[in-house]
Each structure stands twice: as structure tokens, then as C-alpha cells.
């Protein structure tokens, strides 16, 4: 089976294919960076509008996601190539589209950072794809875990919690990484027993993933060997960085027992009665 992680060279050779749709996923509701230059043919998504339910703090159903994909010309047989601005938002979108049942989702290794570093062209044109019909497939929530199951597994020897946040967040000094305004939860700290693995440790400077051997080494150092018993739960502040850990473990290294706690610290750090460590 082809890897869901694709290189800039792979995508450059397929940009004219009618079966490819590239999507840039932004962390901010402002497309200025996209308009300034994006991978040719890429459409722009603001992550919350595209990847959340319209009114609830929940993921869209496959039917709703199918309508959103259909509006940008994506049919069930289309290969969707995602990249994030910043990089972790592409991994998050990959996770959500996978849960919503789209069959062929890819992640651009290095996002716009590597694309531009390779000297590949950036476009300022906004594509206007024709809408198509989209027949959704069943949802698959097996890679997701909720707060109650996380709490029930605290201190269980066969459960490993990986905290993908910045060191300042993990140490309980902030609830959002610097230099951003510090907000996103009522308390600082971490989930009891969580082991720190900052998501940037899995990436090179150009936002591409490190080699498989380097990834395995980083995970083994945190007790996350592929053959360990039990499961692994990754979290961060809003689950974007955790989704990048999940992608590396599940799709690059073949782990079968890893899930993302999507509420992450924004939820956990604000719930009355839920324990924390500092």
C-alpha cells in the first residue's frame, strides 16, 4: 500500500491530474498568507470551519464532510492532499478526514515550508473548482478517545499518555506555547502520568518528518516501543500536535494501538474535579 505521506516531488509531478485536490489548512481565519503564495491549485480551508461541526464542539458527520468536500470538487475517488499552515494543521485535517471516511487522504511532507525551500512555484491564483456529488462512507472513530476513557485509564500500566505540547506547557508554566497570548484552559499542568514528547522532535527544520529510525528512537525513549502492551494516547492543547504524533506512529511506523484525545488540555484543564500534575 502506498504511503499516505507524499513528498513535494511526488505532488509536483501530479498537480495537473484531475484526480488530485490539494487543500491548505490554516490555523487562522485569514487567508492572507494563502493569497500571498500557495501550492498551485490548492484551495484554502480555515480549520474550525472545515473540520468542526457548525455549532457544536464536535466533528462533522460523514454526510456533512461529504457536502464540504463536494463543494470544492472532491468526489469519493479523489485523492486529497493536505498541508497545514503551520504544519500540524495538515496532520489534524488528515485525522479528521480519515475519521469521516474519505478513502484516499495524503499528507504533504514538509508542507509549504519544504515546497518553497525546494524552489517550487507558489501561486497567487484562487482556484474555483466545480462542485460534485459526494456519497459518504461510514465514520471510523477508532483513532479517537474521550475524556472519560482517558480518566478511567489513569495510572494503568498498559496505558501510555504522550503530551505533545511545548516544554513550558508540559511543565505547567503556560497553557499555550510562547509567544502567543496565554489562554485555552483554566489551569496549567498536565494529565497525571503523561510523558513529554514535543511534536517538533519528530520534524526536521524544513517541517519534513525525520527518518523512521529517528522517529522510533524518540518514541522508544518515552517508553513507546512498537511491541509494548496496551495503548498509547496522544494529546496537546487542541489535538493538532497530538494528531501529528498519531500520524507518525500509525502511518509511518505502523503502530496499531495509538489514539488522539481530541479534547486535550483545553478540555481537561477546565473540567471541575479532573486531576492534574504540575
C-alpha positions as CSV (number, residue, x, y, z in Angstrom):
1,X,0.0,0.0,0.0
2,X,1.3,3.5,-0.9
3,X,2.3,5.7,2.0
4,X,-0.1,8.5,2.9
5,X,2.9,10.8,3.3
6,X,3.9,12.3,-0.1
7,X,6.9,14.4,-1.0
8,X,7.0,17.7,-2.7
9,X,8.4,15.9,-5.8
10,X,5.5,13.4,-5.8
11,X,2.9,16.2,-5.7
12,X,4.8,18.4,-8.3
13,X,4.5,15.6,-10.8
14,X,0.7,15.2,-10.3
15,X,-0.5,18.8,-9.9
16,X,-2.2,18.7,-13.3
17,X,-4.1,15.4,-12.5
18,X,-7.8,15.9,-12.4
19,X,-8.0,13.2,-9.7
20,X,-5.9,15.3,-7.2
21,X,-7.2,18.1,-4.9
22,X,-4.8,20.0,-2.8
23,X,-6.0,21.7,0.4
24,X,-4.1,24.2,2.5
25,X,-5.4,24.2,6.1
26,X,-4.9,27.4,8.1
27,X,-4.7,27.9,11.8
28,X,-6.2,31.4,11.5
29,X,-9.4,32.7,9.9
30,X,-7.5,34.9,7.5
31,X,-6.3,33.8,4.0
32,X,-3.6,36.5,3.6
33,X,-0.7,34.0,3.7
34,X,-2.5,31.8,1.3
35,X,-3.2,34.7,-1.1
36,X,0.5,35.6,-0.9
37,X,1.5,32.3,-2.2
38,X,0.4,28.7,-2.0
39,X,0.9,25.3,-3.7
40,X,-0.6,25.7,-7.2
41,X,-4.2,24.5,-7.4
42,X,-4.6,24.4,-3.6
43,X,-7.9,25.6,-2.1
44,X,-7.9,27.2,1.3
45,X,-9.6,25.9,4.5
46,X,-9.9,27.5,7.9
47,X,-9.6,24.5,10.2
48,X,-12.5,25.2,12.5
49,X,-15.0,26.0,9.7
50,X,-13.9,23.0,7.7
51,X,-13.2,20.3,10.3
52,X,-15.7,21.0,13.1
53,X,-19.5,20.8,13.4
54,X,-21.2,24.1,12.5
55,X,-22.4,24.8,16.1
56,X,-21.1,22.0,18.4
57,X,-17.5,21.3,19.6
58,X,-17.7,18.1,17.6
59,X,-16.5,16.7,14.4
60,X,-18.8,16.7,11.3
61,X,-20.6,13.6,10.2
62,X,-19.5,11.9,7.0
63,X,-22.6,13.4,5.3
64,X,-21.6,17.0,6.3
65,X,-18.0,16.4,5.4
66,X,-19.1,15.0,2.1
67,X,-21.0,18.2,1.3
68,X,-18.0,20.3,2.2
69,X,-15.7,18.2,0.1
70,X,-18.2,18.1,-2.8
71,X,-18.3,21.9,-2.8
72,X,-14.6,22.0,-3.7
73,X,-14.8,19.4,-6.4
74,X,-13.8,16.4,-4.3
75,X,-15.5,13.1,-5.2
76,X,-15.2,9.9,-3.2
77,X,-12.5,8.7,-5.6
78,X,-10.5,12.0,-5.5
79,X,-7.0,11.9,-3.9
80,X,-7.0,14.7,-1.3
81,X,-3.5,16.1,-0.5
82,X,-3.4,18.2,2.7
83,X,-0.8,20.6,4.1
84,X,-1.0,22.8,7.1
85,X,-0.1,26.4,8.0
86,X,1.5,25.6,10.4
87,X,2.4,22.1,9.6
88,X,0.5,20.3,12.4
89,X,-2.9,21.5,11.0
90,X,-2.4,19.3,7.9
91,X,-2.0,16.2,10.2
92,X,-5.1,17.3,12.1
93,X,-7.1,17.6,8.9
94,X,-5.8,14.2,7.8
95,X,-7.0,12.7,11.0
96,X,-10.5,14.2,10.7
97,X,-11.0,13.3,7.0
98,X,-9.9,9.7,7.9
99,X,-12.5,9.5,10.6
100,X,-15.1,10.9,8.2
101,X,-14.4,8.0,5.8
102,X,-12.7,9.6,2.8
103,X,-10.8,6.7,1.2
104,X,-7.7,8.4,-0.2
105,X,-6.1,11.1,2.0
106,X,-2.4,12.1,1.8
107,X,-0.2,14.5,3.8
108,X,2.4,16.7,2.1
109,X,5.7,16.1,3.8
110,X,7.2,19.5,4.8
111,X,4.0,21.4,3.9
112,X,4.6,24.8,2.2
113,X,8.0,25.1,4.0
114,X,9.7,22.3,2.1
115,X,7.8,23.1,-1.1
116,X,9.2,26.6,-1.1
117,X,12.7,25.5,0.1
118,X,12.9,23.3,-3.0
119,X,12.3,26.3,-5.2
120,X,9.0,25.1,-6.4
121,X,6.5,27.7,-7.6
122,X,3.9,29.3,-5.4
123,X,0.7,30.6,-6.9
124,X,-1.5,33.6,-6.0
125,X,-4.4,32.3,-8.1
126,X,-7.5,31.1,-6.2
127,X,-9.0,28.0,-7.9
128,X,-12.8,27.7,-8.4
129,X,-13.5,24.0,-8.7
130,X,-16.9,22.9,-9.9
131,X,-19.0,21.2,-7.2
132,X,-19.6,17.5,-7.5
133,X,-21.8,14.9,-5.8
134,X,-20.3,13.1,-2.8
135,X,-21.6,9.8,-1.4
136,X,-20.2,9.5,2.1
137,X,-18.8,6.3,3.7
138,X,-19.3,5.3,7.3
139,X,-17.4,7.1,10.0
140,X,-14.4,5.5,11.8
141,X,-13.8,6.8,15.3
142,X,-11.4,4.1,16.4
143,X,-8.5,6.6,16.5
144,X,-10.3,8.9,18.9
145,X,-10.6,8.7,22.7
146,X,-12.7,10.9,25.0
147,X,-12.1,12.4,28.4
148,X,-13.9,9.7,30.5
149,X,-11.9,6.9,29.0
150,X,-8.7,8.8,29.5
151,X,-9.6,9.4,33.1
152,X,-10.6,5.7,33.6
153,X,-7.1,4.7,32.4
154,X,-5.0,7.0,34.6
155,X,-2.1,5.1,36.1
156,X,-3.0,1.9,34.3
157,X,0.3,0.2,33.5
158,X,-0.7,-0.7,29.9
159,X,-1.7,2.9,29.0
160,X,0.9,5.5,27.9
161,X,0.0,9.1,27.7
162,X,2.1,11.3,25.4
163,X,2.0,15.0,25.8
164,X,2.9,16.7,22.5
165,X,2.9,20.3,23.8
166,X,5.8,22.7,24.3
167,X,8.0,22.3,27.3
168,X,6.5,25.4,29.0
169,X,3.1,23.9,28.7
170,X,4.1,20.5,30.0
171,X,5.9,22.0,33.0
172,X,2.7,23.9,33.9
173,X,4.1,27.4,33.2
174,X,1.6,28.2,30.4
175,X,-1.5,26.8,28.7
176,X,-0.4,28.0,25.3
177,X,3.1,28.0,23.9
178,X,5.0,31.2,23.7
179,X,4.9,33.8,22.2
180,X,1.1,33.6,21.8
181,X,-1.3,35.1,24.3
182,X,-1.6,32.6,27.1
183,X,-5.2,31.1,27.0
184,X,-7.0,27.9,26.3
185,X,-7.7,26.3,29.7
186,X,-8.5,27.4,33.2
187,X,-5.5,25.6,34.8
188,X,-1.9,24.9,33.9
189,X,-0.3,21.5,34.2
190,X,-0.6,18.1,32.5
191,X,-2.6,14.9,32.7
192,X,-1.3,12.8,35.6
193,X,1.4,10.3,34.4
194,X,1.8,11.9,31.0
195,X,5.3,11.6,29.3
196,X,6.6,14.6,27.3
197,X,7.3,14.3,23.6
198,X,7.3,17.7,22.0
199,X,5.9,17.3,18.5
200,X,8.8,19.2,16.9
201,X,11.1,16.5,17.9
202,X,9.6,14.4,15.1
203,X,10.3,17.0,12.5
204,X,13.3,18.5,10.7
205,X,13.8,22.2,10.3
206,X,12.0,22.2,6.9
207,X,8.9,20.6,8.6
208,X,9.5,17.2,7.0
209,X,9.3,14.1,9.2
210,X,12.6,12.7,10.5
211,X,13.7,9.3,9.4
212,X,11.9,6.2,10.6
213,X,14.9,5.2,12.8
214,X,14.9,8.7,14.4
215,X,11.2,8.5,15.0
216,X,11.5,5.1,16.6
217,X,14.3,6.3,18.8
218,X,12.3,9.3,20.1
219,X,9.3,7.1,20.8
220,X,11.4,4.3,22.5
221,X,13.0,6.9,24.7
222,X,9.5,7.6,26.1
223,X,8.6,4.0,26.5
224,X,6.5,3.8,23.3
225,X,8.2,0.8,21.7
226,X,6.0,-0.7,18.9
227,X,5.7,-4.0,20.8
228,X,4.7,-2.5,24.2
229,X,1.5,-3.9,25.6
230,X,-1.6,-1.8,25.8
231,X,-2.3,1.5,24.1
232,X,-0.9,5.0,23.5
233,X,-2.9,8.2,23.9
234,X,-1.6,11.4,22.5
235,X,-2.8,14.9,23.5
236,X,-1.8,18.5,23.3
237,X,-3.8,21.7,23.7
238,X,-6.4,21.3,20.9
239,X,-5.1,18.0,19.4
240,X,-3.3,19.3,16.3
241,X,0.1,18.5,17.6
242,X,-1.2,15.2,19.0
243,X,-2.6,14.3,15.6
244,X,0.9,14.7,14.2
245,X,2.3,12.2,16.7
246,X,-0.6,9.9,15.8
247,X,0.2,10.2,12.1
248,X,3.8,9.4,12.6
249,X,3.1,6.4,14.9
250,X,0.2,5.0,12.9
251,X,1.1,5.7,9.3
252,X,4.9,5.9,9.3
253,X,5.8,3.3,11.9
254,X,2.8,1.0,11.8
255,X,1.5,1.3,15.4
256,X,-2.0,0.0,15.8
257,X,-2.7,1.0,19.3
258,X,-2.5,4.8,19.3
259,X,-5.4,7.3,19.7
260,X,-5.8,11.0,20.0
261,X,-7.6,12.7,22.9
262,X,-9.3,15.4,20.9
263,X,-10.4,17.5,23.9
264,X,-6.8,17.6,25.0
265,X,-5.7,20.2,27.6
266,X,-8.3,22.8,26.6
267,X,-10.9,20.4,27.9
268,X,-9.0,18.6,30.6
269,X,-7.6,21.7,32.2
270,X,-11.0,23.3,32.6
271,X,-13.1,20.4,34.0
272,X,-14.0,20.7,37.7
273,X,-12.8,17.6,39.5
274,X,-10.4,16.3,36.9
275,X,-6.9,15.7,38.3
276,X,-3.7,17.4,37.1
277,X,0.0,17.3,37.7
278,X,2.4,20.2,37.7
